[in-house]
Amino acid sequence: MAYQYRFRAAASTAALAVGLIAMPAAAQSAANPAPVQPPVAVDDVPAATATGVGQSGVGNAGVSQTAAAQTGGGNVDEIVVTAQKRSNSLQNVPIVVTAINRQLLQDTGVKDIKDLAILTPGLLVTSTSNEGSTTARIRGVGTVGDNPGLESSVGIVIDGVYRSRNGVGFGDLGDVDRIEVLKGPQGTLFGKSATAGVINILTAPPEFTFGASADLTGGNYGAIGGAAQVTGPIVTDKLAASLYFADRQRDGYFNVNTGPGPRTATEDTNRNFYTVRGQLLFTPSDDFKLRIIADHSHRNETCCIAVITRASQAPGANLANNLVAALGGNDGNPATPYNRNAYANRPDGQRINDSGISAQFDWNVGPGTLTSISAYRDWKNTAGFDADFSTADIDYLPSDDSNSSQFRTFSQEVRYAGTAGKLDYLVGAFFADEKLRQNTSVLVGSQFTPYLSLLFSSLVEGKPDATFLQTGLTFPFVRGVNFAAGSGSVDRYRQRDDTYALFSDDTLHITDQLSLNVGVRYTLDDKKLNAVSNNIGNGAGCGAANAAFGILNGVNPAAAAQLAAVNGTLCLPFLSPGYNNFINNQTREENVPSGTAKLAYRLNRELLLYASYARGYKAGGFNLDRVECTVGTAGCAPGSAAVVTPILNTGFAKETNDSYEIGEKATLFDRKVLLNATAFYQKYQGFQLNTFTGLVFVVTSVPQVISKGVDADFVWLASKAFSVQGGVTYADTRYDLNDGQLATLQAQTGYLGGEHSRVSLAPLWSASLSGTYSVEVGNNYVARLNLGAKYSSGYNTGSDLDPGKYQSGYVVANGRVAFGPKDGRFSAEIWAENLLNTNYQQVAFNSGFQNVPTNATGVLDAFLGAPRTFGGTLRVKY
């Protein structure tokens, strides 16, 4: 019913918008039969010249490919990008860029950044416990998204506005004009923390000619959804508007055994969201353009669940998962995870609200153009999950505001760009005020104490006793260790991050063939964190356990030593009385220069050679989780009755990247083939590694990571009927550690790799290929076929590099067939995503409370990739 209501609301909104736009358009037509021509946009530029290495232009809403190029009949040097915040031919930009136009996005079914990975070699996008934890990686480098205190290594920019985290940028992209994936450090122009690259997304601006379109989609897993858009002039030929609305639903991929509950949902990882975007474009003269964009998205979904992929392999270490089974929490068969049978007695709902407004103006004033982009965004994700991923009621995160993340961000960018003789210049300033509100609560269930009793009695007495902790330890009789159901942690983090930056990007055309580009940015980052922690029940269970084991140690040291390895389980961070009424305030400030230098030489019209150096900077921050240390250790909170106590300094340092590239951009075969290749060498220092220990997330600064390899992309516009786009990335991304650094990393994170192991989620090879073929059917109709595929070689999905978390190489393919009239008034399509039904895991992790000990032979769970989906889409256009 909710879907039907929203669909009716969307239809009514679209009809009203059509009427409002069509009436003045019709009136203008009656008064003046000639069509209204829009003013020339200030960022439109001609196609590439024979010798120029740059074109002067400004703005973020540059044109995409020409209509001919989009259909395969144009020339590859007509592909225009704004990778340097100037509209420019892709073949003139000395940066590795994968550019994807609107038609190809539609043909391959790209609706969000995760879909985008199939078209981009070297790009990997994963999600974990909820899609607010979506993470993008380029050339094997990214940021684990489960800790909102970590900024993203791959920046996401939508219509000139930076999104603070990858998860914040995850959602339906709407009517997109094009997407540019920029590889390597892009912080000079796109801001701090883009040490690995940028995904630059440009939505379609309003048009001055009336148009309307809609689509309706149905598919397996009960998928149904649609979108509608209208655009055109309003009252005058100086003002245009557009309105986009989409609503999509789908059942879950997983069947869930809920056990005794209280969870009731028997499916998981469904879709249920809507998004609306309205735009205004005001062009009072050829010298001024104002674009205002407002959008809102809402998700209310059951997502995301994991399945067991490996049972315990260590001799005698299968005790924990056997105990979970004894409590009724059968985890299923690890040999058949892709049956997608999952187990959880607690809900894992996610509710995401994402709203924002931005205003950009471009004003030709003086010798150049002044651009201003002002934006405010409010994103909130409320999500919990069953932390033991079983039907045993052990521990969980409630799906309410006690587990939520919120970013409220105001940003302002101003830049001035122009040309003076042989110099193309751009200078600018940037400010952002980001307020992060993070709540975290981990609670124990009714079976937490029986579980620990079974565990410890089996270890101490050699037989299971579900009341062992409550009735008494045998050395001597110490009673009353109990963890009340619903007790646990309640943490609140409030972080404010103010960023100030000055930047300049200038290109000197030394000759008609040789150009030097130099960019510099100076960033001031000021973070303040207030952390307030408490415990429901005041950590009474842990306090009683500390007293019991203190007595035990005095009476029977051998027995105490036997329990020492598991004693920490009774005083897990979310149960520690050291966090009772705990308040911690921290600040950090960074003043960091970064920049780039590029030398480009156009040998002739067909070939551009370039070499570049870039210094990337990713801001430091604070770990937003409970991280403990032994009482008396430097950096700990003052000692108390607790055995362990909070670490006061949860900060981690900045990350930098020195990147070197040598590349070529070739335009071949009468400008029908683009063939670009780049060799790169990147050195990351202070690499921010976020590791899940099985209990908490710990951010560690790894001294050095080296990434080296080759990127190659090509586009072949064979004819109006046939075009192909693809590429290959070879990225050897490894830790570069000495013996001492390795030992420190192992002690801090449980790291299982060697000194020069490849980092997690870093495939050595990655290749993509997409081809589109159109064939005329009769005189008036056309059929279009698209096939696309992405190959990734094997890689480890776990930050600790546990061998059991290795994902073998795999291929994911999509396909679509469309049929309709040549004028594009409608089309009927059938499609399939993950056409080969490839099984692969996104991220594997140590299963909570099913590992004794947690090591390379313990129980593993994993978040799986999506199975094959298929369906049909009907599109209409006016």
VEXVO-863516 format. One line per 5 residues: for each residue x, y, z of C-alpha. Coordinates in steps of 0.02 Angstrom, whole numbers. Each point is the difference from the previous one (the first is absolute). Layout:
VEXVO-863516
X,Y,Z  ... .
This chain:
VEXVO-863516
0,0,0  142,120,40  75,-33,-171  -167,30,-88  -23,163,95 .
174,61,-46  -23,-51,-182  -166,95,-9  84,149,82  141,-8,-127 .
-122,-10,-145  -98,148,67  158,100,25  60,-41,-175  -169,47,-76 .
-1,165,93  177,38,-54  -42,-43,-180  -147,120,6  99,141,79 .
140,-16,-125  -103,-42,-153  -121,147,15  130,138,-14  92,-101,-130 .
-159,-13,-104  -34,185,23  174,42,-61  -22,-115,-148  -161,87,-49 .
78,171,13  159,-50,-88  3,-162,-100  191,-3,-2  69,-110,139 .
82,87,146  189,-23,-4  90,-8,167  146,115,30  172,-73,-25 .
58,-75,165  156,80,67  87,-168,13  -34,-64,-177  159,-22,-100 .
43,-56,-175  74,-168,-38  186,-25,18  116,103,-107  144,-76,-94 .
137,65,113  -77,77,155  25,-88,166  -140,93,89  -154,103,-34 .
-59,142,108  -168,-37,76  -82,-2,169  -137,-79,100  -45,-172,61 .
-147,-33,-114  96,-21,-162  -74,-86,-151  14,-187,-20  36,-81,-167 .
-85,65,-155  -156,-91,-56  98,-84,-139  136,-59,118  -128,-71,121 .
-74,-108,-137  167,-55,-67  8,108,-155  106,143,64  183,19,44 .
87,-49,160  78,172,24  -176,70,16  -11,-83,172  3,147,122 .
43,-10,185  22,122,144  138,-94,90  96,164,21  -158,102,36 .
13,65,-179  -98,-79,-141  129,-85,-109  20,-141,-122  40,-161,91 .
151,-21,-114  72,167,57  -6,-37,188  162,-73,74  -98,-103,128 .
-61,-180,0  -188,21,-27  -135,-127,-39  -145,99,-75  -172,-80,-14 .
-143,85,-91  -186,-4,34  -44,-130,-131  130,-124,61  -56,25,180 .
-178,-41,-54  52,-149,-106  97,-79,143  -128,37,136  110,114,105 .
-104,82,137  130,22,139  187,-4,28  1,-187,34  -73,-32,-174 .
134,114,-71  138,-124,40  -45,-111,-148  50,139,-122  159,55,87 .
160,-103,9  89,22,165  -159,52,93  -71,-115,136  -153,46,105 .
-58,-102,150  -129,11,139  -7,-85,170  -126,5,143  -99,141,-82 .
18,102,-157  53,151,99  161,-101,12  30,0,-188  183,19,-49 .
80,37,-168  179,-49,-41  108,51,-148  160,-94,-43  -25,-102,159 .
-8,150,117  -154,53,97  -69,21,175  -97,-128,98  -168,85,26 .
-55,-69,169  83,141,98  -75,171,-44  151,84,78  101,-54,-152 .
-14,110,-154  -11,-82,-170  156,-29,-106  -109,8,-156  -95,164,-4 .
-177,9,-68  -55,165,-76  -176,25,-67  -33,159,-99  153,82,77 .
-46,-44,180  116,-115,99  -86,-140,97  83,-27,168  6,-191,-9 .
-27,-131,-136  -157,-62,89  -69,176,-3  22,-2,-189  -88,-168,-19 .
-174,14,-72  -101,15,-159  96,121,-112  -151,49,-103  15,76,-173 .
189,5,-20  83,91,-144  166,-89,26  119,-71,129  188,25,4 .
112,-115,103  165,87,33  143,-110,62  143,53,111  6,148,123 .
-126,135,-48  6,107,156  67,157,-84  -167,38,-81  -120,-119,86 .
52,20,181  85,-95,139  -5,-187,22  -15,-45,-185  167,-92,8 .
-57,-144,-112  -115,91,-121  -168,83,-29  -169,-55,-69  -67,158,-81 .
-186,-12,-37  -93,130,-103  -189,-9,-10  -93,66,-152  -41,185,14 .
-172,71,-45  -31,32,-184  -82,145,-90  -100,-116,-111  -147,-90,79 .
26,-185,29  -68,-139,108  50,-180,28  -47,-146,109  47,-181,27 .
-81,-148,85  100,-153,51  -46,-173,63  111,-148,38  34,-154,104 .
4,7,189  -162,98,-15  89,154,-70  -109,145,-53  44,182,-22 .
-9,150,-109  62,175,-32  -71,155,-82  79,164,-53  -60,161,-80 .
103,148,-59  -26,160,-96  -12,190,8  -108,89,130  -88,160,-54 .
155,71,-83  140,-63,-110  121,48,140  -61,-126,129  -10,-189,-17 .
-45,-135,125  3,-188,19  -78,-121,122  54,-180,23  -84,-133,108 .
42,-184,21  -74,-136,110  68,-177,3  -36,-158,100  65,-178,0 .
-11,-151,114  153,-62,92  132,-122,-66  16,-97,163  -116,-117,95 .
17,29,187  -30,-123,141  -55,114,141  -4,-131,139  -102,63,149 .
13,180,-59  -43,139,37  47,22,-183  -147,-32,-115  71,35,-174 .
43,-163,-88  86,85,-148  150,115,-5  92,122,-112  -156,69,-85 .
-27,167,-88  -126,132,51  43,181,-38  -54,157,-90  95,153,-56 .
-53,170,-68  108,135,-79  -54,171,-60  108,124,-95  -11,179,-62 .
114,75,-132  -1,189,-20  97,82,-144  -44,185,-6  144,33,-121 .
138,-88,-93  118,49,142  -94,-71,148  -72,-168,47  -79,-54,166 .
-45,-181,37  -93,-51,159  -22,-183,46  -103,-71,143  -18,-186,34 .
-65,-123,128  15,-189,14  -74,-121,124  40,-185,29  -90,-119,118 .
75,-171,-28  50,-163,84  185,-4,-32  129,-76,12  32,-177,60 .
150,-116,-6  14,-189,-19  126,-121,70  138,-46,-124  120,-99,108 .
-21,-109,154  137,-3,130  152,-97,-61  109,-2,155  5,-160,107 .
-117,27,147  -37,178,-55  -173,-40,-66  -68,11,177  -75,173,-20 .
-100,-33,-157  -57,-166,73  -64,94,152  -93,120,-113  -82,-150,-82 .
-41,-70,171  -94,160,38  -105,-22,-156  103,115,-110  43,-115,-145 .
107,98,-122  -37,-109,-149  120,-91,-114  162,95,-38  21,-109,-154 .
-153,77,-82  0,187,42  -73,46,-170  -163,-87,44  -19,166,91 .
-75,-74,157  41,115,144  -34,-2,187  -45,146,113  -122,22,142 .
21,189,5  -52,125,-136  122,91,-113  -104,141,-72  82,151,-80 .
-85,168,-20  91,133,-100  -56,178,-29  107,107,-115  -45,180,-42 .
92,147,-71  -2,161,-98  136,83,-103  17,158,-102  132,26,-132 .
26,156,-103  124,31,-141  27,183,-42  110,62,-141  76,152,81 .
163,85,-49  120,-111,-97  -67,-162,76  -146,-86,82  -48,2,184 .
-79,-161,65  -82,-22,169  -74,-162,70  -94,9,165  -74,-159,73 .
-82,-71,156  -29,-186,26  -82,-101,138  24,-190,-2  -54,-120,136 .
11,-189,8  -84,-100,138  51,-183,-4  26,-147,118  32,-185,-21 .
18,-168,85  185,4,46  18,-189,23  -92,-39,-165  -91,-148,78 .
-169,-37,76  81,-12,172  -39,159,97  179,51,42  30,181,-50 .
-70,129,-121  -7,182,-51  -178,69,13  -73,72,-161  -44,168,76 .
81,168,30  122,-77,123  88,-65,-156  3,142,-123  117,111,-98 .
-38,176,-59  100,124,-103  -55,181,-16  115,93,-117  8,176,-67 .
128,33,-136  50,151,-102  118,4,-148  49,153,-99  118,-1,-148 .
51,115,-141  64,-68,-165  59,82,-158  137,16,-130  138,129,-12 .
107,-24,-153  76,-173,12  -59,-28,178  -162,-86,49  -24,41,183 .
-119,-51,139  4,59,179  -124,-42,136  -47,-22,182  -101,-132,90 .
-84,-15,170  -98,-143,77  -83,-18,169  -40,-183,34  -94,-56,156 .
6,-187,33  -123,-77,123  36,-184,36  -96,-107,125  52,-180,36 .
-80,-127,115  43,-185,18  -114,-101,113  2,-180,63  -145,-119,-24 .
-83,-122,118  122,-140,-46  162,95,22  29,-61,179  -49,-181,-38 .
118,4,-150  148,57,107  -47,-127,135  3,-141,-127  166,64,-68 .
92,20,165  -69,-155,84  56,-103,-149  175,72,15  13,-8,190 .
-100,-155,47  3,-93,-165  -190,-6,-12  -131,130,-51  -101,86,135 .
-119,138,-55  -7,72,177  186,-3,36  22,189,18  -157,27,102 .
15,-145,123  183,11,37  176,-26,-60  79,-152,80  162,84,58 .
-68,56,126  -189,23,-3  -24,175,-65  -177,31,-58  -105,125,-96 .
90,36,-165  -147,46,-112  -26,112,-151  -179,60,-1  -89,-7,-167 .
-1,174,-76  156,58,90  144,69,-100  76,159,-69  -73,169,-43 .
126,113,-88  -21,173,-73  128,84,-113  -14,180,-59  134,57,-122 .
17,168,-86  119,17,-146  39,171,-74  101,-1,-160  77,153,-83 .
98,-5,-162  79,113,-130  44,-75,-169  64,43,-172  14,-100,-160 .
93,81,-145  54,-58,-172  137,88,-97  2,-37,-187  187,14,-23 .
-19,-36,-186  -144,-57,-108  49,-178,45  74,8,175  -98,47,157 .
41,2,185  -138,-16,129  35,43,182  -128,-13,138  17,36,185 .
-120,-10,147  23,49,180  -123,-81,121  -38,35,182  -101,-137,83 .
-66,27,177  -90,-144,87  -81,-1,173  -75,-156,78  -109,-21,153 .
-27,-182,52  -121,-48,139  -16,-183,51  -109,-93,121  -56,-177,35 .
-175,-65,27  22,-97,163  164,92,38  104,-148,-59  -54,-102,151 .
33,-167,-84  178,48,-41  27,68,175  -57,-162,79  107,-99,-121 .
153,103,46  -29,-35,184  -27,-186,-32  157,-21,-101  100,103,123 .
-46,-125,137  30,-146,-117  174,61,-40  44,6,185  -64,-176,35 .
41,-97,-158  118,93,-117  3,-146,-122  -188,9,-24  9,188,-14 .
133,-15,-134  -112,-122,-93  -136,130,-4  115,147,-39  -19,-23,-188 .
-188,20,10  -15,114,150  -13,148,-118  -165,-69,-64  -79,41,168 .
62,178,-13  -24,39,-184  14,186,-40  -189,20,-8  -15,-76,176 .
147,87,84  -39,103,157  149,107,-50  -124,90,-114  -126,41,135 .
-32,188,-12  154,18,-111  27,167,-87  145,33,-118  35,158,-100 .
132,3,-136  61,124,-130  120,-8,-146  53,126,-130  94,-28,-162 .
77,127,-119  50,-90,-157  61,54,-173  -36,-113,-149  8,20,-186 .
45,-64,-171  112,32,-149  -34,-65,-175  100,18,-158  -96,-36,-161 .
68,-8,-177  -112,-19,-152  105,-87,-129  -137,22,-129  -189,2,-9 .
-5,-187,35  118,-15,148  21,87,168  142,-50,117  7,53,182 .
88,-25,166  -68,52,168  33,8,186  -136,22,130  1,14,188 .
-161,-63,79  -59,33,177  -130,-90,103  -45,77,167  31,-84,165 .
-141,-26,123  -65,-97,148  -49,-181,23  -185,-3,45  -4,-163,95 .
47,-66,171  185,-42,0  71,-59,166  169,-27,80  64,-77,161 .
-9,110,155  164,91,27  48,4,-185  49,170,-68  -146,85,-87 .
-134,-89,100  -132,82,105  40,10,187  -2,-171,85  -158,-64,83 .
-71,-164,60  -12,-55,-181  135,-113,-69  -2,97,-163  -34,183,-28 .
-31,116,-150  139,69,-107  -10,189,12  85,39,-165  -99,-84,-139 .
74,110,-136  91,-57,-156  115,100,-111  -22,65,-177  33,-107,-153 .
102,63,-148  29,-67,-174  142,44,-118  -55,-51,-174  103,-6,-159 .
-75,-33,-172  61,-11,-180  -133,-17,-132  -61,22,-176  -167,43,-79 .
-19,-59,-179  -139,41,-123  9,-126,-141  -82,-58,-161  -74,164,-57 .
-50,47,178  -106,-156,24  111,-84,131  60,67,166  143,-96,79 .
70,69,162  129,-81,113  89,55,159  134,-77,108  -12,52,183 .
99,-13,161  -81,54,164  75,5,174  -124,15,144  68,49,169 .
-102,-12,159  -125,-113,-93  -159,-2,104  -47,-183,28  -167,-34,85 .
-2,-177,69  -144,-94,81  75,-105,140  -160,-100,27  -46,119,140 .
35,180,-54  68,99,-146  178,61,23  80,131,-112  186,-24,-21 .
122,106,-101  104,-118,-106  170,80,-36  3,-32,-187  -100,-76,-144 .
64,-7,-179  -117,-8,-150  71,-18,-174  -66,-55,-168  -82,51,-162 .
-171,71,-48  -61,-18,-179  -166,58,-73  -72,-2,-174  -155,57,-94 .
-40,-60,-176  -138,91,-93  -5,-123,-144  -158,72,-79  -168,72,43 .
-52,-180,33  144,-68,102  109,67,142  111,-80,132  74,70,160 .
114,-86,125  165,-6,90  124,-96,105  82,43,165  152,-89,71 .
25,61,178  126,-83,115  -46,80,167  100,-66,147  56,39,177 .
182,52,12  53,-42,178  156,-48,95  5,-133,137  -39,120,141 .
-142,84,-91  -74,-170,-43  6,-56,182  -86,160,57  -137,-19,-130 .
-29,-181,49  -14,46,184  -120,144,-30  -118,-78,-127  25,-188,-9 .
74,24,-173  42,-168,-81  97,57,-154  184,24,-30  111,151,-24 .
-45,19,-184  -174,-77,-11  -127,75,-117  -127,106,93  -178,-60,18 .
-127,28,-139  139,36,-124  -12,-112,-155  159,-8,-100  -96,3,-165 .
-163,85,-41  -78,15,-173  -165,65,-68  -80,-9,-172  -166,65,-63 .
-65,-7,-179  -157,72,-77  -71,-52,-169  -151,77,-85  -93,-75,-148 .
-142,76,-100  -162,-98,-2  -101,55,-151  -1,184,-42  -56,71,167 .
67,-109,140  166,-44,77  60,-136,118  149,32,115  102,-134,88 .
123,34,140  114,-124,86  121,49,136  116,-97,114  125,30,139 .
141,-118,49  93,8,165  143,-114,45  6,-77,174  22,104,157 .
-21,-11,188  -158,82,66  56,16,182  109,137,70  95,-128,106 .
36,-105,-157  -67,-161,76  24,-129,-140  -180,-57,24  -59,172,-59 .
76,-20,-173  -114,28,-149  52,-88,-161  -6,91,-166  -172,23,-76 .
-100,82,-141  -161,99,18  -96,35,-161  -155,102,-43  -105,-3,-157 .
-144,101,-74  -104,-4,-160  -107,151,-46  -126,22,-141  -92,156,-53 .
-26,132,-136  148,97,-65  -66,163,72  17,-73,175  -180,34,50 .
-7,-167,89  102,-157,25  -30,-171,72  149,-82,83  46,-166,77 .
154,-8,110  102,-106,119  129,51,129  130,-126,58  -55,-95,-154 .
112,-150,40  -63,-8,180  179,13,63  23,-38,184  121,114,92 .
20,77,171  18,185,33  80,-4,173  36,-145,119  23,25,186 .
29,-92,165  -165,-62,67  -44,70,170  -9,-126,145  38,-147,-114 .
190,3,10  107,-68,140  124,69,-33  -34,125,-140  138,-41,-123 .
35,-67,-174  -97,-160,39  -154,76,80  -178,18,-63  -26,124,-143 .
-154,91,-63  -12,100,-161  -107,128,-87  -35,-70,-172  -14,83,-170 .
-171,12,-81  -67,-151,-97  -68,6,-177  -147,117,-25  -101,23,-158 .
-153,91,-60  -74,121,-124  -11,189,-18  -120,106,-101  56,178,-39 .
-99,142,-75  65,170,-52  -79,159,-62 .
